[in-house]
């Protein structure tokens, strides 16, 4: 496919997303109908779509409309590319721009320029103060690719050397002693022997730092209560060098975890009905995902005030439910990939007011300015 044809395909996918189709489904549907497209074509189209999703409002403003065609025009203007090289009307490219289209569009302002819903901008300003604008700006750009070195099978230097031999360049990141930032060859990571044999796992550096912040000791009985795909479960198992139990309200989310644990040499047991007491229970609860909107930008536009209110109720319910699983002197670790106070500090304050006999011994925010996603972790100790 030509570069112009890739932009045309992206415009078609964006129209499906505007109509309500999830981005991944829209991209998969397009790929299935377009067998002529190679892997590089699919990767380029995906990049175009997600770059525009991160800048959904500003590209519409600059392009003068909400169609895929208008947003492509907005993105080209945003990045200083000549639209005449894309809207050429040849082959599978987009038709040339009309005079009306060329005259349309305006410079985005306010929440539009920050690519935030209006109601979210107010929360950002209230919760993040002087970091609000920088956080919103960071969410408009692609996230770095990070790997977690599996301490059960290797060390960071050895993992770097193994990856380098297969064309993947990395650099240590200061936020976690298990983290490597991929600086070259990110698309090759999953094909490397280092990845296939469990030397490294894909995991954001702040997500790794959350596990680093937990009060882990050898021999602890540990439960990952909202395990999902199991990234933190495997990190816990590597840190503890012992068994970890994993639970999720939807067990299907953990379907790949046994194979991943086997590959990593980690001891993980899936449990349907956890039975305490545990020395540590980690609750990486369902949340807005506002700290990781650059990876999943649709979440920014799908979130509503009612949905956020429902999420905070779910989070409080999980905290109340798992409190009884923690033994005396044990710890309950609460984590989100959110930058919003109502999902973070406010939840801890609410829990402590409802549960005498608990104290908060640690509370940390990892900001996007530290290199990874926006994460929050608090450690509550049962006294």
N, C-alpha and C positions, 0 to 999 in steps of 0.2 A: 504493500500500500504506500502511496505517496504521503508526505506530511499533510498535505491539504485534505486527502481522503480520511486520514486519521481524525482530523478536526471535525469533519462532517459526521463521522461515526460517533464521536463524542457528543455532538449536538443532538443526534438522534437518541442516544442514551439519556441525556439530560432532559429531553422532553418526556421520557418515560418516568423519570424521577419526579419531575414537576407534576405529573399526573398522579403521583402517589406510590409509584413502584419503588421498593427498596433498591438502593444502588447496586448491591451485589447481585440481586436477582436480575436487574436490568442489564448489567454487564454480562452475566452468564447467558441470558437469553440472546443478546446480540451475538455473542461468540458462537453459540450453537447454530445460529442462522447464517453465520459468516465463516464457513470453513476455510475460505481462501486466506483468512487473516493468520499470519504467523505469530509466534510467541512475542516477537519484538513489537509487532503491531498492537497486540492485545495489551502489552505492558504500557505502551505509549498512550493508548486510548484511556486506559485506567488512570494513568497519571493526569491526563487532561481533565477527566471527570472529577477526580478527587481534589485537584487544585481549584477547580471552580466551586465545588461543594464547600470548601473551606472559606471561599470568598463569595458566597451565594448572593448576598445583598449588594456588595460593591460591584460585582461583575454585571449584575442586572442594571444597576444605576449607570455604569459606564457604557453599557450596550444599548440602553434605552428600551429594555423589555425583559420579560421573564421566560421567553422561549429559549431553547437550547442554542439556536442561531444567535440570538441577541447576547446571551451570556458568553458565547465563544468570542463574539466581537468585543465584549467588555473585557474579557481576559487578555485578548491581544493588545488592546489599548493599555491595559494595566501593566503589562510586561514590556511595552515598547516595541511590539512586533507590528509589521506592516500588514493590515488586513487584506490588502490587495494581493498578497502572496497566498492567501488561504481561500478567499471568496473569489475563485477564478472561473467557476462554472464549467470546468473541464473534467472528464472522467467521472469520478465519484466525489468530486469536490463540491462545496457549497456554491450556490449561484452567486453572481456578483451582487454587491450591495446596491440598494436603490438610493436615490438622493435623500429620501426620507430617513432611511437607516443611517446614512452618513451624517445627517444633521441631528439625529437623536442622541440621547444620553446626557448625563451630567456628572459632575464630580461628586462623589459620595461625601456625606457629612455625618457627624455624630455617630450614633449606633450603626448606621449604614456603613460608615467608613471603617468601623471596628469589626464589622461583620458579626454583630450580635443582634438578637431580637431586642426590641426596645425595653421590654420588661426585665430582661436579663441584664441589660446595661446598668440599670439602677441598682440591682443586687451586687454586681461587680464593684461599682463605685463604693457602695456601703461596706462591703465585706473586705475588699482588697485595698481600698484607699489609694495611696500613691502608686501601687503596683497594678491597678485595674487596667490601665491602658496597655502597659507592657505585656500583661498576661493575655489580653484579648489579641494583641498583635502577634504574639507567639503562636496562638491557636490558628492563625491564618496561614501558617506555613507548615511544610512537611516536617514530621518528626524524624529524628535521627534513629538509626537502627542500632540496637544494643543486644549483646549476648551475655548470658550468665555462664560463667565457667563452672562446671560441675566438680566440686571439690572431692566428690567420692571417687573420681577416676583420674583427675589431673590437677594441675595448678595453672595459674594465669599465664605464666611465661611459656609453658609447654603448649597450651592451647593456642596461643598466638603463633607459635612456630608452625604448628600443624595446619592452621588456617592459611598462613602465608604461603605454605608449600602448594596450596590449591588455589592461589590467586585471590585470597580474601585478606585485605590489610585491616588491621585493628589497632586501637590505642587504648591503654587502661584509662578508666574514668575514676576521678577521685571520690565520687559519691558512694561507691561500694567497692570492696576489695575483690569482688567476684565479677566485676563489670568490664566488658570490652565494648568500645564504640567502633562500629564498622565504618571505616573511612574509604574503602574501595572494595567493590565486588559484592555489594549487599544482595544482589539478586542470585548470587551463586551459593549463598550460605547453605540453603537446604539441600544442595546437591553434594556438599562436601562430606568426606569421610568423618571429619571431626563432628559434624552434626549428626550424621547417621549412626555413629557409634556412641552418642551420648556425652561427648566431651563438653559440648556447649548446648545451650538452649536459648531460643529467642525470648528475651524478657527485658522490659524497660528498666533502665537503671534505677529510677525512683521506686519501682516495684521491688527491686532487689534490696534497696535501702530500707524499705519497710520491714522486711524480714530481718535485716541486720539489727534493727532497732528493738527487736523482741528479746526478752530476758530468757534466753535459751541455755539449758544446761544438759549435759549428758545424762541419759536415763529418764528424761522427762516423758510423761505420757501427754501426747500432744494431739489436738484435733483441729483440722482445718474445716470449719463448719460450712462455709460458703465456697467450696473448692472450685466450682466451675471447671475450666479446662485443666486445672491442677498446677499452674505455674508456681504459685507460692507453696503448694504442697511439696513439690519436688525440691524447692529451695530450702524448705524447713528440714526435709529428710537429709539433705546434704549437710546442713549446718549441724544437725543433731547426730548425724552418723548412726541413726537408729530409726525405728518404725514411726510412722505418722499415720493417723487415721484421717480419712477424708469423707466428707458428707456434702451433699447438695440437695436442695429442695427438688430439683429436676435431675435425677440420676443420669439422664441422657447426656448432660453436659460433661460428665466424667467418663464417657465411653472410651476415649482414647487414653485415659490416664494409666490404666494397667500396662499398656504397651510402652508408653513413655517412661514409666517407672522401671520397667524391665530393661529398656535401653540405657537408662541412666544408672542402673545398679542400685536403685533406691527401694527401700522397704515401705510400701504404701498399702494400706488396707481400706477398702471402701466399706462404709458402714451406712446402713439405712436408718437405724435408730440408735444414735450415740448414747452410751451410758457412762456417766461420770463415776467418780470424780476424775477430772483431768488436771494436770499441772498447768497447762496453757491451752486456751481455746482461741483460735484466730477467726474473726468474723470480717472478711473482706466483703462487705454487704453490697447488695444492689444499690446503685446510685445514679445520679444524673450523668456521670462520666465526663463532667465539665473539665476535669483536668486532662482528659485524653481526647478532646474534641478534634485535635489535629489528626489523630488516627482514625476516628470515627465521627467525621464532621456532621453526618446526618443527625446525630443526637442533639446537636445545637438547635436544629430547626424543628425537630419533632417534639422537643420538650415543651410542656405547657405548665402554667401554674398549678392546675389540678393534678397533673402527673407528678410534679415535684412534691406536692403535699402528700400524695399517696406513697411516694418513695420514702419520705421522712417517717411516715407511720409504720411502714414495713421495717425500716431500720430500727426504730425504737422497739418494735415487737420482737425482732431477732435478739437484740440485746437482753430484753427481759427474759426471753425463752432460754438463752444459753447460760444465763447467770447461774442457774441451778446445776449446771454441768461442771462448774469450776470448784475444785476442792479448796479447803481452808488454806490460805497463804498462796493460792494459785493466782494466775493472771488471765484476764480476759482482754485480748487485743482487738481493737476496733479499727478498721481501715476502710478508706474510700479512695477512689480516684476522682475526687471532687475538690473544687476550690471554693465551694459555697459554705458559709458558716452554718446554715440550717442543717446541713448534713454532717457537719464536723463538730466544732466546739459546742454548739447548741445541743447536739445529741448526747455528748458526754455530761454536760450540765444537767440535762433532763434525767439521765440514768442515775446520777449520783443523788438527785433529789428524790428519786423513787426507791432507791436501794441503800439504806443505811448499812454501814459495815463495809463499804467499799471506798477506796481512795484512788485517785488518778496519780500514778507515779511517773508518767511520761506522756507528753503531748507534742507532736512535731508535725509541721507542714513542710512538704518538699515542693518548692515553687518551680515553675517552668524555667525561671532564670538560672536554675541549677543544672540544667541540661536535659533532664528527663521530663516525664509527665507531671502534672500536679497531683500530689498524693497527700493524704493525711493519715496519721496513725496515733492512737492513744492506747496506753497500757493501764488497765484498771486492775487493782489488786484487792483480793477478798481478804479482809482482816478479821 
